Amino acid sequence: MKRNKIIFYIATGLLTALMLFSVSMYFFNHEEVSKMFTSFGYPTYIIYPYAVAKLLGLFAIWNPNFKIIKEWAYAGFFFAFILAFFAHFMIGDGEQIGAVVAMILLIVSYIFNKKTNS
């Protein structure tokens, strides 16, 4: 259905914008992101590989030929957003809403991807 595709494209587009903002922060505001990762207790050496993984995940989600890899990308984002939510929640910085928004967009994207490709 056309409606399902529109919902998929809107949710996935907004998720992509959010992820590209995150990736740009990782690459271009490394010092600030390093402080955040340190406050979470995460090693800072994972920042660049994590940014690349996010880009690869977005590529997989948008590529209709990568059915199995797309499932893995959705799963990876799912766990990343859960971990991001709890990392922000546990340190009490109030920034967990971004993870909630990302999770909602991810779930909508996943559901409507399934509806349009079934």
Residue frames as qw, qx, qy, qz and C-alpha x, y, z in Angstrom:
[[0.000, 0.886, 0.464, 0.000, 0.00, 0.00, 0.00],
 [0.341, 0.657, -0.028, 0.672, 1.09, 3.52, -0.71],
 [0.457, -0.813, 0.044, -0.359, 0.21, 4.67, 2.83],
 [0.897, -0.388, 0.070, 0.198, 2.54, 2.07, 4.33],
 [0.710, 0.302, 0.042, 0.635, 5.43, 3.18, 2.11],
 [0.018, 0.796, -0.009, 0.605, 4.88, 6.82, 3.05],
 [0.673, -0.716, 0.088, -0.165, 4.94, 5.97, 6.76],
 [0.909, -0.109, 0.075, 0.395, 8.07, 3.84, 6.25],
 [0.530, 0.505, 0.034, 0.681, 9.86, 6.64, 4.37],
 [0.220, -0.836, 0.044, -0.501, 8.91, 9.30, 6.93],
 [0.793, -0.598, 0.116, -0.025, 9.94, 7.20, 9.96],
 [0.875, 0.008, 0.125, 0.468, 13.12, 5.94, 8.32],
 [0.367, 0.689, 0.035, 0.624, 13.98, 9.41, 7.03],
 [0.373, -0.839, 0.120, -0.378, 13.61, 10.95, 10.48],
 [0.891, -0.396, 0.153, 0.158, 15.61, 8.09, 12.02],
 [0.755, 0.333, 0.086, 0.559, 18.30, 8.64, 9.40],
 [0.082, 0.824, -0.056, 0.557, 18.44, 12.37, 10.17],
 [0.644, -0.726, 0.160, -0.180, 18.80, 11.59, 13.88],
 [0.918, -0.159, 0.183, 0.313, 21.55, 9.03, 13.24],
 [0.587, 0.550, 0.051, 0.592, 23.41, 11.34, 10.83],
 [0.206, -0.876, 0.131, -0.416, 23.31, 14.07, 13.48],
 [0.821, -0.529, 0.212, 0.025, 24.74, 11.58, 15.99],
 [0.864, 0.160, 0.161, 0.450, 27.45, 10.44, 13.55],
 [0.328, 0.765, -0.025, 0.554, 28.39, 14.04, 12.75],
 [0.473, -0.822, 0.203, -0.244, 28.78, 14.71, 16.47],
 [0.915, -0.273, 0.216, 0.206, 31.03, 11.66, 16.79],
 [0.736, 0.343, 0.162, 0.561, 33.25, 12.82, 13.91],
 [0.261, 0.653, 0.061, 0.708, 33.20, 16.61, 14.29],
 [0.376, -0.725, 0.209, -0.538, 32.69, 17.16, 18.03],
 [0.769, 0.061, -0.615, 0.166, 34.86, 14.34, 19.27],
 [0.175, 0.258, -0.586, 0.748, 35.98, 16.11, 22.44],
 [0.531, -0.194, 0.209, -0.798, 32.41, 16.62, 23.68],
 [0.891, -0.006, -0.328, -0.314, 31.41, 13.06, 22.76],
 [0.576, 0.229, -0.679, 0.395, 34.53, 11.74, 24.52],
 [0.157, -0.254, 0.522, -0.799, 33.43, 13.50, 27.72],
 [0.763, -0.089, 0.000, -0.640, 29.98, 11.95, 27.40],
 [0.849, 0.122, -0.512, -0.042, 31.37, 8.45, 26.76],
 [0.331, 0.273, -0.681, 0.594, 33.72, 8.83, 29.74],
 [0.409, -0.221, 0.380, -0.800, 30.80, 9.85, 31.97],
 [0.884, -0.006, -0.171, -0.435, 29.00, 6.66, 30.88],
 [0.652, -0.454, 0.607, 0.016, 32.08, 4.62, 31.70],
 [0.869, 0.450, 0.196, 0.064, 32.57, 3.69, 28.03],
 [0.595, -0.289, 0.331, 0.673, 36.01, 3.65, 26.40],
 [0.255, 0.772, -0.032, -0.582, 36.52, 6.55, 24.01],
 [0.123, -0.351, 0.769, 0.520, 38.27, 4.42, 21.40],
 [0.317, 0.366, 0.871, 0.089, 34.89, 3.02, 20.31],
 [0.242, 0.668, 0.207, -0.672, 33.55, 6.41, 19.17],
 [0.256, 0.502, -0.518, -0.644, 34.80, 6.27, 15.57],
 [0.056, -0.003, -0.972, -0.229, 34.00, 2.58, 14.99],
 [0.184, 0.495, 0.745, -0.408, 30.54, 3.16, 16.49],
 [0.293, 0.627, -0.032, -0.721, 29.96, 6.06, 14.10],
 [0.212, 0.319, -0.773, -0.506, 30.96, 3.88, 11.15],
 [0.053, 0.205, 0.974, -0.079, 28.67, 1.08, 12.39],
 [0.286, 0.587, 0.460, -0.602, 25.77, 3.54, 12.51],
 [0.316, 0.554, -0.369, -0.676, 26.45, 4.58, 8.92],
 [0.138, 0.140, -0.939, -0.282, 26.64, 0.95, 7.78],
 [0.164, 0.362, 0.851, -0.344, 23.39, 0.21, 9.61],
 [0.356, 0.615, 0.150, -0.687, 21.65, 3.08, 7.84],
 [0.260, 0.418, -0.672, -0.553, 22.96, 1.84, 4.51],
 [0.020, -0.062, -0.997, -0.035, 21.60, -1.64, 5.24],
 [0.255, 0.488, 0.653, -0.520, 18.18, -0.34, 6.30],
 [0.378, 0.639, -0.062, -0.668, 17.79, 1.71, 3.11],
 [0.195, 0.376, -0.790, -0.443, 19.06, -1.03, 0.78],
 [0.831, 0.034, 0.091, -0.547, 16.21, -3.33, -0.34],
 [0.769, 0.343, -0.535, -0.064, 18.65, -6.08, -1.42],
 [0.231, 0.352, -0.766, 0.485, 20.10, -6.67, 2.06],
 [0.682, -0.453, -0.336, -0.466, 17.21, -8.52, 3.71],
 [0.818, -0.325, -0.398, 0.259, 19.20, -10.47, 6.32],
 [0.451, 0.088, -0.237, 0.856, 21.71, -7.70, 6.97],
 [0.250, -0.499, -0.140, -0.818, 18.77, -5.27, 7.31],
 [0.754, -0.520, -0.367, -0.161, 17.36, -7.45, 10.11],
 [0.723, -0.187, -0.300, 0.594, 20.73, -7.33, 11.87],
 [0.187, 0.319, -0.031, 0.928, 20.90, -3.56, 11.42],
 [0.496, -0.583, -0.231, -0.601, 17.45, -3.10, 12.97],
 [0.827, -0.428, -0.340, 0.134, 18.48, -5.39, 15.86],
 [0.593, 0.045, -0.218, 0.774, 21.75, -3.51, 16.35],
 [0.072, -0.448, -0.031, -0.890, 19.97, -0.16, 16.47],
 [0.673, -0.556, -0.356, -0.334, 17.38, -1.62, 18.86],
 [0.791, -0.363, -0.305, 0.386, 20.04, -2.67, 21.37],
 [0.408, 0.203, -0.091, 0.886, 22.03, 0.54, 20.88],
 [0.255, -0.551, -0.151, -0.780, 18.97, 2.66, 21.67],
 [0.763, -0.551, -0.327, -0.080, 18.12, 0.62, 24.76],
 [0.724, -0.177, -0.226, 0.627, 21.70, 0.98, 26.00],
 [0.187, 0.370, 0.026, 0.910, 21.70, 4.71, 25.18],
 [0.481, -0.654, -0.279, -0.513, 18.45, 5.19, 27.10],
 [0.801, -0.534, -0.241, 0.123, 19.78, 3.49, 30.22],
 [0.620, 0.070, -0.138, 0.770, 23.20, 5.11, 29.98],
 [0.018, -0.481, -0.047, -0.876, 21.61, 8.58, 29.99],
 [0.642, -0.601, -0.291, -0.377, 19.03, 7.58, 32.60],
 [0.828, -0.332, -0.313, 0.325, 21.61, 6.13, 34.98],
 [0.472, 0.019, -0.158, 0.867, 23.86, 9.20, 34.96],
 [0.062, -0.752, -0.537, 0.377, 20.81, 11.47, 35.23],
 [0.223, -0.205, 0.241, 0.922, 21.68, 13.90, 32.46],
 [0.420, 0.562, 0.391, -0.596, 18.10, 14.02, 31.16],
 [0.236, 0.505, -0.537, -0.633, 19.17, 13.22, 27.59],
 [0.346, 0.033, 0.937, 0.031, 17.37, 9.89, 27.32],
 [0.544, 0.583, 0.327, -0.508, 14.49, 11.37, 25.28],
 [0.331, 0.615, -0.547, -0.461, 16.63, 11.14, 22.14],
 [0.031, -0.166, 0.984, 0.058, 16.91, 7.38, 22.63],
 [0.410, 0.390, 0.715, -0.411, 13.15, 7.12, 23.16],
 [0.489, 0.675, -0.052, -0.550, 12.44, 9.07, 19.96],
 [0.210, 0.496, -0.780, -0.318, 14.98, 6.97, 18.06],
 [0.218, 0.027, 0.966, -0.134, 13.39, 3.76, 19.38],
 [0.503, 0.536, 0.471, -0.487, 9.90, 4.85, 18.33],
 [0.443, 0.681, -0.331, -0.481, 11.12, 5.78, 14.84],
 [0.031, 0.365, -0.919, -0.148, 13.02, 2.48, 14.60],
 [0.362, 0.206, 0.872, -0.258, 9.97, 0.41, 15.55],
 [0.533, 0.651, 0.221, -0.493, 7.70, 2.28, 13.13],
 [0.300, 0.639, -0.588, -0.395, 10.31, 1.92, 10.38],
 [0.122, -0.197, 0.973, 0.021, 10.66, -1.81, 11.06],
 [0.463, 0.373, 0.719, -0.359, 6.92, -2.50, 11.13],
 [0.537, 0.720, 0.099, -0.429, 6.21, -0.57, 7.95],
 [0.122, 0.550, -0.759, -0.327, 9.25, -2.05, 6.21],
 [0.267, 0.034, 0.961, -0.057, 7.70, -5.46, 6.88],
 [0.482, 0.569, 0.520, -0.416, 4.29, -4.29, 5.64],
 [0.416, 0.750, -0.220, -0.465, 5.65, -2.86, 2.40],
 [0.210, 0.516, -0.802, -0.214, 7.86, -5.86, 1.63],
 [0.428, -0.018, 0.872, -0.236, 5.48, -8.68, 2.47]]
